Amino acid sequence: MTAPLYDPARETYDADTERRIDALLVGAIDPHVHTGPSIASRCLDHLEYARDCSQAGLAAIVTKDHDYSGVMTSWMIRKHHPELKTKVYSSIVLNNVVGLNPYAVEHSAAMGGKICFLPTLAAANHFRWEKASGRTHPASTDKIRPAKIIPIMTEAGEVRDDVKEILDVVARTDIVLAAGHLHISETWKVFEEAQKRGVQRMMLTHPEEIIDASLNDVAGISAMGAYVEHSLSMFLEGSKFQHATADDLKKHIDAAGVDKTIFCSDLGQVGKGAFHPLESFRRAIKICFDHGYTDEDVRKMVSLNAAKVIKLEDDLPKG
């Protein structure tokens, strides 16, 4: 297989390692990527990324925008570009543009949406994180008014009724519930309530950053049946978003277990150190090799686990 020349920052390895990486990218899934169009600056759009992924043999991508559901765009790409090996799907994020809107979640699911993310930029915890860290999230923009907190919990610390209505929609439509940028203490309560209401598919979003999760939280969340999704951009040397190490990634994998770990790029941003999303997968696979994970282990984390929880098994290569 000829490797795609998609990134000037691409790392190269010995021939055997390159062969193994190429093989593991075939059938891989990126379930959380920030391609455009978006009001935030993006380095490539959904179709451009799908073309690059098709060249590498990925099975599917799930686009994520903090402000809108991309289900209509993904539907059009799947219809009008049957030549693409990579299927394009999307998600919905319950930030201010959407809000805690059960109709929007129902619509997204009916149009083929795969994931409902709880608030990210509008989560109370996100505001606390920005203040404490002194950092501004890369999707922040002055093109619309500043974000306003969307509360998830009551003053008594219980899951709000309007959130419960969202959970009921997620359960009925059988899409994935993702934690977004809620604090881990909120995620525990929401996930427990979600299970009571029949939600079958849940993902913890990047425990390595923003949400203040410990390795014990990672182990516990996976033990309750949820998957743990890691943003690879946060572990890679040279990434503008790095704040953890390759050793930290191993600790997270071991805490949840290979069978409950999912890799995503969480990329698509612009600027030096914002790798092409595919490059994050290549580098993460190499990290896994270096830490002794087998090709079978890696395939679970880059493909099979996401296919299972997001119901994309039919998109995987046959044979």
Sequence and secondary structure as in RCSB ss.txt:
>XXXX:A:sequence
MTAPLYDPARETYDADTERRIDALLVGAIDPHVHTGPSIASRCLDHLEYARDCSQAGLAAIVTKDHDYSGVMTSW
MIRKHHPELKTKVYSSIVLNNVVGLNPYAVEHSAAMGGKICFLPTLAAANHFRWEKASGRTHPASTDKIRPAKII
PIMTEAGEVRDDVKEILDVVARTDIVLAAGHLHISETWKVFEEAQKRGVQRMMLTHPEEIIDASLNDVAGISAMG
AYVEHSLSMFLEGSKFQHATADDLKKHIDAAGVDKTIFCSDLGQVGKGAFHPLESFRRAIKICFDHGYTDEDVRK
MVSLNAAKVIKLEDDLPKG
>XXXX:A:secstr
       TT     HHHHHHHHHHHTT EEEEE  BS SS  SSBHHHHHHHHHHHT  EEEE  SSS  HHHHH
HHHHH TT SSEEEEEEE STTT S HHHHHHHHHTT  EEE  STTSHHHHHHHHHH    TT  SSS      
  B TTS B HHHHHHHHHHHHHT EEE TT  HHHHHHHHHHHHHTT   EEEE TTTTS   HHHHHHHHHTT
 EEEEEGGGTSTT TT  S HHHHHHHHHHH GGGEEEE      STT   HHHHHHHHHHHHHHTT  HHHHHI
IIIIHHHHHHT GGGS   
